[in-house]
Amino acid sequence: MWLTRNLCEKICHSLASSLEKTVVGNINRESKSAEDTCKLLATEHQVAINEISKNKVESVPASIKTQFSTPVKLCSSVKISFGKVWKLQFFCAGEENSFEIKTDRQSIHQILSAIVKQCSQANWNINNLPAWRRLKHSSTS
């Protein structure tokens, strides 16, 4: 399934906004500064990204990739809902070509990072990402 540049940018902003709305640890927004919230999100994001590095997924062999002859469909919209389970629904022109991903908060950080990385490799600039998405933290332990 293909995603357009515009849709990728909207997905990134929507995922980041949803993550901000659902900061873990039951942070009381009045008692925490925006900087504290940003640092918490940056740490949470970095932990999720580090998880990807530890659990490298093996690539699919070329012989398996070429077995599929179905044409690639263009995704027309994505719906994101969150709660205990996060759900990303990808819609195409035909309902039979649509699909959904049900996952957890940590995986949403990983999905966000993967989309941003792929967009960067395609030279698609995703602008106005939140500061916490770009912060790197060093461990003090």
C-alpha positions as CSV (number, residue, x, y, z in Angstrom):
1,M,0.0,0.0,0.0
2,W,1.3,3.4,-0.9
3,L,1.0,6.6,1.2
4,T,1.3,10.0,-0.4
5,R,3.7,12.6,1.0
6,N,0.8,14.7,2.2
7,L,-0.9,11.8,4.0
8,C,2.4,10.8,5.6
9,E,2.8,14.3,7.0
10,K,-0.8,14.2,8.4
11,I,-0.3,10.8,9.9
12,C,2.9,12.0,11.7
13,H,1.3,15.1,13.1
14,S,-1.8,13.1,14.2
15,L,0.3,10.4,15.9
16,A,2.5,13.0,17.6
17,S,-0.6,15.0,18.8
18,S,-2.2,11.8,20.1
19,L,0.9,10.8,22.0
20,E,1.0,14.2,23.6
21,K,-2.7,13.9,24.6
22,T,-2.0,10.6,26.2
23,V,1.3,11.1,28.1
24,V,1.9,8.1,30.3
25,G,2.3,8.2,34.0
26,N,-0.9,10.2,34.6
27,I,0.8,13.5,34.4
28,N,-1.3,16.3,35.6
29,R,-0.8,19.0,32.9
30,E,-1.2,21.8,35.4
31,S,1.5,20.5,37.7
32,K,4.0,19.7,35.0
33,S,5.6,22.3,32.8
34,A,5.6,21.9,29.0
35,E,9.3,21.2,29.2
36,D,8.8,18.3,31.6
37,T,6.1,16.8,29.4
38,C,8.4,17.3,26.4
39,K,11.3,15.5,28.2
40,L,9.0,12.6,29.2
41,L,7.8,12.2,25.7
42,A,11.3,12.4,24.3
43,T,12.4,9.7,26.8
44,E,9.4,7.5,26.0
45,H,10.1,7.9,22.3
46,Q,13.8,7.1,22.6
47,V,13.0,3.9,24.6
48,A,10.6,2.8,21.9
49,I,13.2,3.5,19.2
50,N,15.9,1.6,21.1
51,E,13.5,-1.4,21.2
52,I,13.5,-1.5,17.4
53,S,17.4,-1.6,17.4
54,K,17.4,-4.5,19.8
55,N,14.7,-6.5,17.9
56,K,15.9,-6.1,14.3
57,V,13.4,-7.7,12.0
58,E,14.9,-9.9,9.4
59,S,14.2,-8.8,5.8
60,V,11.9,-10.8,3.6
61,P,13.8,-12.9,1.0
62,A,13.5,-11.6,-2.6
63,S,11.8,-14.9,-3.6
64,I,8.9,-14.3,-1.3
65,K,8.6,-10.6,-2.3
66,T,8.2,-11.5,-6.0
67,Q,5.5,-14.1,-5.3
68,F,2.8,-11.4,-4.9
69,S,1.3,-10.1,-8.1
70,T,-1.4,-8.0,-6.7
71,P,-1.2,-4.3,-7.7
72,V,-0.2,-1.9,-5.0
73,K,-3.1,0.3,-3.9
74,L,-3.0,3.9,-3.0
75,C,-4.1,4.7,0.6
76,S,-6.7,7.5,0.5
77,S,-7.1,8.1,4.2
78,V,-6.1,7.0,7.7
79,K,-8.1,7.0,10.9
80,I,-6.3,6.9,14.2
81,S,-8.0,6.1,17.5
82,F,-6.3,5.7,20.8
83,G,-7.0,4.3,24.3
84,K,-5.8,1.2,25.9
85,V,-5.4,-0.2,22.3
86,W,-4.3,2.1,19.5
87,K,-5.8,1.5,16.1
88,L,-4.7,2.8,12.8
89,Q,-7.1,2.2,9.9
90,F,-5.8,2.6,6.4
91,F,-8.5,3.1,3.7
92,C,-8.2,2.5,0.0
93,A,-10.7,3.0,-2.8
94,G,-12.1,-0.6,-2.4
95,E,-12.9,-1.8,1.1
96,E,-11.3,-5.1,0.4
97,N,-7.9,-3.3,0.1
98,S,-8.2,-1.5,3.4
99,F,-6.7,-2.8,6.6
100,E,-6.0,-1.9,10.2
101,I,-3.3,-2.2,12.8
102,K,-4.1,-2.6,16.5
103,T,-1.2,-2.0,18.7
104,D,0.1,-0.3,21.9
105,R,1.6,3.1,22.7
106,Q,5.2,2.0,22.5
107,S,4.6,0.6,19.0
108,I,3.0,3.9,18.0
109,H,6.3,5.7,18.8
110,Q,8.0,3.1,16.6
111,I,5.6,3.5,13.7
112,L,6.0,7.3,13.9
113,S,9.7,7.0,13.8
114,A,9.6,4.6,10.9
115,I,7.4,6.8,8.9
116,V,9.6,9.9,9.5
117,K,12.7,7.9,8.6
118,Q,11.2,6.6,5.4
119,C,10.0,10.1,4.5
120,S,13.5,11.4,5.2
121,Q,15.0,8.8,2.9
122,A,12.6,9.8,0.2
123,N,13.6,13.5,0.7
124,W,10.0,14.2,1.9
125,N,10.4,16.9,4.5
126,I,8.0,16.4,7.4
127,N,7.8,19.8,8.9
128,N,6.8,21.1,12.3
129,L,7.3,17.9,14.2
130,P,7.2,18.4,18.0
131,A,10.5,19.1,19.7
132,W,10.3,15.9,21.8
133,R,10.4,13.9,18.6
134,R,13.9,15.2,17.8
135,L,15.5,15.2,21.3
136,K,18.2,12.7,22.1
137,H,18.6,11.7,25.8
138,S,21.7,10.3,27.4
139,S,21.2,7.8,30.2
140,T,22.4,8.7,33.6
141,S,22.3,5.2,35.0
